[in-house]
């Protein structure tokens, strides 16, 4: 079969090559790969910034944003041939830590988890792949064209789940959310905000093109400029920061309503110091009972929440988020983001 492989820590090593077909173990699904989403993590691995192959392997099969169709399912499982599925990215550590032992492997305490296509397990970027039945999630067959958005959707399903839990510490009646960034994470965050009946604002640099159109068609208000410009005098109850831009991170902390919640989902570059009024930010957070938290990855509960959210979403809108579909043989092209890209997807069947 063909697969997208890299030699981790070696920039420019990506290639599409023939590798042996996977052999399912007891309890595994054998899946025909349909599509693979590409994100910044994949590009960083391709650039040699990090990534770890399986023990004893020279190369890593790339890919964690999966979508496939079951070819073979174990007897007694909840899956059947033809089911549309995604594979969960992370697996709990072998010890396990207390969080992993509770199924909350997205909150692993000791860092000994492994992740498909990233850390010590081959990814889903191949024509065939296997996944344990307990780490596969079934999708509505109607999502075949857009189900590859499932993994990024899980990140936001977790974020919104955590926001709800934090809000429930006291009276909680949010009315508005600001999302910074109109990439896949930001737009999916905005979509879930609209599904919750909130007034949604989206802030991004793009002044025209698909991003403003997607945000507006959700029923969100689209902004360019700064966070203070976007929020005006009516500060949002929730801010989901999806860019990792240092200035936006600090501006988010300073621009929520009282008892506001800031969820950080973007990963910032290091080595770029900023001058900020730390005392003012601290004063606001303390005196207004604000909360700032980070969120990454997702567990099985969040995958199921994401599947429900995608099933409720407008399919045409979701499909417009996928701005480029690239054949497997041309996978290298997916690693260079285009100026109008939202989500780039590799077609594993082409």
N, C-alpha and C positions, 0 to 999 in steps of 0.2 A: 504494500500500500504506500501511498505518498503521504509525507508528513513535513511540517515546517519545523526545522531544527536549528538550534544555535549552539555554539560553543561558548558557554557563559564566561564572562570577563574578557571576551575577545571581540571587540567591535568589528562589525562588518562580516560576521561569520554566518549570518542567516542563509539557509538554502532549503529548497524543496527537494527532498530525496526519497528514494525507496527505502523503507524499513520493514522489518518483519511484521506480519499481522499480529495484533494482540491476542493472547490466549486467555479467555475468561476463567477466573477461578470460581470455586463453588460460591454461589450467591451473587455472582456478577451478572450484569447486563452486558451484552455485546451490542454496540450502537454504531449505526452508520452516521458519520459526521455530515451535517448539512451546512452549518455556517459557524463562523468564528468571529466574534467581535474583537476589535483592536483598540487598546487604550494606551495611556501614557506609560503604564507599568510595562507593557510589552515593548514599547519603544525604548525604554530605559534598559531592559534586558538585552535587546538587540544592540544597543550602544555600549554594552559591556559594563554597565554601572553596577549590576548585581545579578542574582540568579544562581541557582545551585542545581546541578543535574542529579538524578538518582544515584545512589551509591554504586560505584563500579561502572557507571556510564560516562562516556566521553562527551556526549551531547544531550541537550534537553529538548524534548518536543514542546514547543511553545503553545500557549493558549489557555486562558481560564474562562473566557466568556463563551460558553458552549451552547450548541443546539444540535440535537441529533434525533434519529428515529430508531427505535428498538428493532434489532435484527433477531435477537435471541434473548429470552428471559428465563430465569430459573423457575422451576415448578414451585407453586405455592406463593409466588410473589404477587404484588399488585400490578404487575406490568405484563403487557402482551406485545407480540410482534406488531409493529406499526405505530406504537405509542410515540408521541412527541415528548422528548425529555431534555432536561439540562442536568449537568453534573455539578454537584456542590464543589467549591474550590478547595476549602480547607478541611484537613483532618486533624482530630485532637492528638495531643502529644501522648506518647505511650505510657507515661507514668501512672495516671494522668494527674494534672493539677486539679485543684478543687473546681475551677470553672469548667474545664473540659469534662470532668466527671459528671457534671450536670447537663451536658449537651451544649454548653455555652462556649464552644471552642473559638468563637470570634473574640472572646475576652480572655484568651489563654494567658496565664500568669508567668510561665517560665520560658516562653518562646520556643518550645520544642515541637510545635505544630509543624505540619508540612502542607504545601499548597500545590495543586496541579498547575503545571506550566510555569511555576515560579520557584518553588523550593522543594527539591528532592523527590518530586513525583512528576512523571511525564504529563504534559498538558493534553488539551482536547483538539489540538491543531493537526488532525490527521483524518484520513478517510474512514477509519474505523477506530473506535476506542472502547474501553471497558470502564464500568463504574459499579461499585457495590450498590445493590438494590436499595439499601438504606440511605445512600447518599445521592440518589437520583430523585428528581422532582418532575412529575407529569404536568404537561401543559395542555390547555385547550387546543385541539387540532386546528382551530381557526387562527391560531397565533403562529402558524408555520413561517410566515413571511417576516414576523417581527419578534419571535420568541428569543432571538439572540440578544435582545435587550434585557433579558431576565437578570443576568448577574449584576449589571449596574443598578437595576431596579431594586435588587436585594439590599444594596448599600443604603438606599433611601428608605426602604421599608424598615430597616433597622433604625435609621436616624429618626424617622417619625415615631416609631415605637418607643424609643428612648425619650424623645421630646414629651410624649404623652405621659410617660412614667414620671418624669421630672415635674411636669406641670401639676400632676396629681398630688404633689406634696402639700398643696394648699388649694384654695378655690382656683379653678382653672377655666377660663372662658376666652381663649384666644380668638381674635378677629382677623389678624393680618400677619402675613409672612413676607419677608424680603429674601429673595434668593440671589446671591451674587455669583454670576457665571451662567452662561447659556449654552454650555456643552451638554453632553448626555446626562451627567449627574445633576446639573442645575435644572435642566428642563424636566427631568423625571421628578425632581423635588417639587418643582412648580406644579406638575400634573397631580401629584399626590396631595399637595395643598389645596388645589381646586376640588379634588374628590372629597376633601374634608369640609368643603363649604367655606373656605377662607378667602379673604381678599388677598390676592397674590400680586407681588411686584417682582420683576426680574431686572437685574442690572448687568449689563455687559458692554464691551467696547464696540461691538458691531453696530453700525448705524443703519445698515440696510442688509437685505438678503434673507436667508432662511431663518436665522435665529430670531430676529424681531417678529417675523411672521408666525413662527411656531409659538412664541410666547403670547402674542396677541390673540391667536386663534384658540388658545386655551381659555381666554377670558382674563388673562393677566395684563397688568400694566407694565409696559417695557420702558426701561430707562437707560441712558448712557450718562457718563460723568461720574460723580462721587456718591458714596453712600449718604452723606448729609443732604446732597441735592435730591436724591431719590426719596428719602423718607420725609423731608420737609419737617413740619412741626408735628405731624402725627407719626410718632415712631412705632415700628412694628412690634408685635408681641414676640415674634420669632424671627431670627435671621439664620438662614442656612448658607454658610460660606463654602463655595465649591470651586474656588480658584487657587487658593494657597498663596495669593499675593499678600505680602506682609502688611502693606498699608490698609488693605481691605479687612484683614483679620482684626487689626486694632480699631479701625473705624466701626466694625460690626460690634465690638465689645462696648463701644461708647454710644451706640445709637439704637438701643432697644427701649421699649416702654418699661415701666416699673415691673419687677418680677419677670423680666424678659429672659428668653432662652436663646443662646447662640450655639449652634451646632457647627463645628468645623469638620468638613469632609475633604478639603483640599490639602495636599501635602506641599509645604513651602520649601523652596530652595534655601540652602544655608549660605552663610557668608555674605549676607546683604543687610548690614546693620541699618536700623531706622532710629530717628529721634522721635520719641513719643512722650507724652505727659503721663507717665505711669501712675503718678499720684492721683490725677483726675480720673483715670480709668478705674483704678482700685476703689476710689471713693464712690463712684457711681455703682459699681458692682456690689459693694458691701451695703450701701445705704438703700439700694433698690431691691435687694434680695435677688440679684441676677444670677444666672448660671451660664457658664461657658464650658462646653465639653467637646471632646473629639470622638469621632466614630469611624470605624473602618471594618471591612469584612462583614460577614453575616453568618448566622447559624440556620438550621433547618426551619425553625419557626419563621424567620424572616424570608426565606425562600418561598414558603407557602403564602405569606402575606403579599409578597411581590407578584406571585402568580395570580392572586385574586385581583390585585390592582391592575395588572396588564389586561386581564380578561374584561375588566370594566371600562377600559380606556377606548378611545376612538381609534380603530385600527388604521384608518387612513392617516391620522396625525402621527401615530407611532411609525408608520412606514416612511413618512417624510423626514423623520429623524435620521434615517439611514441614508446618508447623502452619497455614499459610494459603495458599490459591490464589486469586488475584485476577484477574478478567478484564482484558484489555488496556485497555479503555476506562476502567477505574477505577484505572489505574496509580498515581495520586497516593496512593491509600490505602496502598500498599505502603511509602511513604516514612516513615510514622509507625509505629515499632515498638510492638507491643502487649506487655502485661506477661507474657503466656504464650508469646510467639513463640520459636521456634527458627529455622526458616528460612521466609521469605516468598517465594513464587514468583508471578510473573505468567504467566498463561496467554495465550500469544500467538495462540491460535486462537479465543478467546472474544470 
